[in-house]
Amino acid sequence: MAATIKKKKKKHIKLLNFSVIFFLVSSVLFLSSTLFLRTYNNSLSSKKQEIEAKITELQVANDAVAVEVNTLNNRERVNTIAADKGLSLDQNNIITITKTDGD
């Protein structure tokens, strides 16, 4: 009988040792993955902020260029420059193209 009791204790101790080691390894892996993911998330957030800043900067530049295009595209300005160069409008040769909503 004593022999069977010792075997049960050995199995119980082996199972306890395995459980403790498994728990420790799982804890270490959990902590390391948590730190890695937190660091990765922070780097992604900083990259996102940089990209959003660039987008804002480009939108401001696009708006400035659009205003400049509208200023340079003004019909009176074009007529003034043409008149300064000695050109005149012939009403028979003028074709007006308008934008439609479908385009």
C-alpha positions in Angstrom: 0.0 0.0 0.0 2.8 2.4 0.8 4.1 2.0 -2.8 0.8 3.1 -4.3 0.6 6.1 -2.1 4.1 7.2 -3.2 3.2 6.8 -6.8 0.2 9.0 -6.4 2.2 11.6 -4.6 4.8 11.6 -7.4 2.1 12.1 -10.1 0.5 14.8 -8.0 3.9 16.6 -7.6 4.7 16.2 -11.3 1.3 17.7 -12.2 1.8 20.5 -9.8 5.2 21.3 -11.2 3.9 21.2 -14.7 1.0 23.5 -13.8 3.4 26.0 -12.0 5.8 26.0 -15.0 2.9 26.4 -17.5 1.5 29.3 -15.5 4.9 31.0 -15.3 5.5 30.6 -19.0 2.0 31.8 -19.8 2.4 34.8 -17.6 5.8 35.8 -19.2 4.3 35.4 -22.7 1.3 37.5 -21.7 3.4 40.3 -20.3 5.8 40.4 -23.2 3.0 40.3 -25.8 1.1 43.1 -23.9 4.2 45.3 -23.9 4.9 44.6 -27.6 1.4 45.4 -28.6 1.3 48.6 -26.6 4.5 49.8 -28.2 3.3 48.9 -31.6 0.0 50.7 -31.0 1.8 53.8 -29.9 4.0 53.8 -33.0 0.9 53.4 -35.2 -0.8 56.3 -33.4 2.1 58.6 -34.0 2.3 57.6 -37.7 -1.4 58.3 -38.0 -1.0 61.8 -36.5 1.9 62.5 -38.9 -0.2 61.5 -41.9 -3.2 63.5 -40.7 -0.9 66.6 -40.3 0.4 66.1 -43.9 -3.2 65.7 -45.2 -4.2 69.0 -43.5 -1.1 70.7 -44.9 -1.9 69.5 -48.4 -5.5 70.5 -48.1 -4.5 74.0 -47.2 -2.1 74.1 -50.1 -4.8 72.8 -52.5 -7.2 75.5 -51.3 -4.6 78.2 -51.9 -3.9 76.8 -55.4 -7.7 76.7 -56.2 -8.1 80.3 -55.2 -5.1 81.2 -57.4 -6.5 79.3 -60.3 -9.9 81.0 -59.9 -8.1 84.4 -59.9 -6.1 83.6 -63.0 -9.1 82.1 -64.8 -11.2 85.3 -64.4 -12.7 86.3 -67.7 -12.1 90.0 -67.2 -8.4 89.4 -66.5 -8.1 87.3 -69.7 -9.9 90.1 -71.7 -7.7 92.8 -70.2 -4.5 90.8 -71.2 -5.9 90.2 -74.7 -6.7 93.9 -75.1 -3.2 94.8 -74.0 -1.8 92.5 -76.7 -4.1 94.1 -79.3 -6.5 91.2 -79.6 -10.3 91.6 -79.8 -13.3 89.4 -79.5 -15.3 88.3 -82.5 -18.8 87.4 -81.2 -19.3 85.0 -84.1 -16.4 82.8 -83.0 -17.3 82.6 -79.3 -18.5 79.2 -78.1 -19.6 78.9 -74.5 -19.1 75.6 -72.7 -20.9 75.1 -69.4 -20.5 72.4 -66.8 -23.3 70.0 -66.2 -23.9 68.1 -63.0 -23.4 64.7 -64.6 -19.7 65.4 -65.5 
